[in-house]
């Protein structure tokens, strides 16, 4: 069994989804693992990861709108608002999604479906630099 880990940064422009599939694939390729798993983890509490439709941008637009309605900003009973009205909603949106994804590696590649991509989901309005960790384990 072999293991490899690496990190990379994603600079966001604020709320939205940012595809990171290619960056994760580069780590998998560098690992030299032919069969195993890749765990992708974002080290933040106001951003998350999703595996989502990557062919039609309107699917992501609907996802963004859904979360705006599900966890709206300026909710009067939120207490944790010291960093602004998007502070608590960003944490709740992270909890409703995930901070990690595990993807099979087959023949040295991520075994994603035809229309699947890995996205960092930024929940804050301001630009941020987000750290993503990728750990690949398996057989070479």
N, C-alpha and C positions, 0 to 999 in steps of 0.2 A: 504494500500500500504506500503510495506517495502522496505528499501534500505540498501545496503552494498557496501563498496568500500575498495579496497586494492591495494597495489603496489608490484611489484617484479622487480628484476634486471635480465637482460640477458647479459651475457658476451660473446661478439662476438670474432671471430678470424680474423675479417676483412670482406671484401665484401662477400655477399651471403645471403641465406635465412636460418632462424633458426626457427624450429617449436616450437611454444609456446602453442599449443592446450591444453596439459596436465596441464600446469601452470594456464591457464585461467579456465579450468574445476575445479581445486582445489578451486579457488576463488568462483566460482558459487556454488560449494558444501557447502563451509563455509557460504555462504549467506543464505542458506536454502530457497531460492526462488524456488517455484515450477513452476510458470508461469509468464513470464515477458521478460525482455531483459537484455543482457549484453553488455555494451559498453566497448570496448578495445581501449586504446589510448596510443601512444608512445610520450614521452615528448622530442622529438628531431627534428632538422631540416635537419638532414642528414641520417635519417633512417625512415622507413615507415612500414606499416602493409599491408599484402595482405591475402586474403583467396584464397588458391590455391590447386592444385592437390597434395595429400600427399602420393600417392601409388607408383608412378614411378618417381624416382629421375631424370630421363632424362628430364622430363617436367620442373623441376627447372633449370637444366643446360641450357635448351633453353631460359628460362626467363632471366637468368643472361646474356647470350650472346646477347639477344635482346637489353637489356638496355646498354650493352657495345657499341653496334653499334648505338643505338638511341641517346645517350648522351655520346660521347667519351671524354676521358680525353685529356688534352693538346690542346684543341680547342683554336686557337690563339686569338680570339676576346673576350674570357672570361676575365673580369677585376677582379672579386672576386676570387683571387687565393692565398691569403696570407697564407693559411694553406696547400698549395700544389696543384698539378694538379688535385687531386680528390675532391677538395673543392667545386667549383661551380657545377660540374657534380652531386655530391651527393645531393645538394639542389634541382637541377632540377629534379632528379629522384624521390625525395620525393614528389615534387609537382605533378608529373605525376601519382603517386600512391595515397596513403592515409595515414593519421596519425591516423585514427580511423576506427573501424568497429563496427557495431551493429548487434548482433546475437540474434535471439529469444531463450528463455529458455522455454522448455516444459518438464514437469515431472522432473524438477530439473536438466536437462542436456541441453547443447548447442545443438540446432537443426541444426547441420551441416549435409551436405550430405555425402554419403558413402565415397567419395574420397576427401572430403574437409578437409583442416587443416588451422590453423591460423599461419602465419609466420611473424616474424620480418624480414624485408628486410634491411640489413646493406649495406649502399652505400659507406662507407669509406674503404680504404685499411687497415688501422691500426685497431687493436683490440680496442673495446670500451665496456663500461658498459652502457647498455641502460635501462632506467626506463620505465616500462609499468604500466599504471593505468587501473584497471578494476572496473567498477561501475555496480552493478546488482540491478535492481528495478523490483518489481512485487508483486505477492501474494504468501504468504507462505502456 
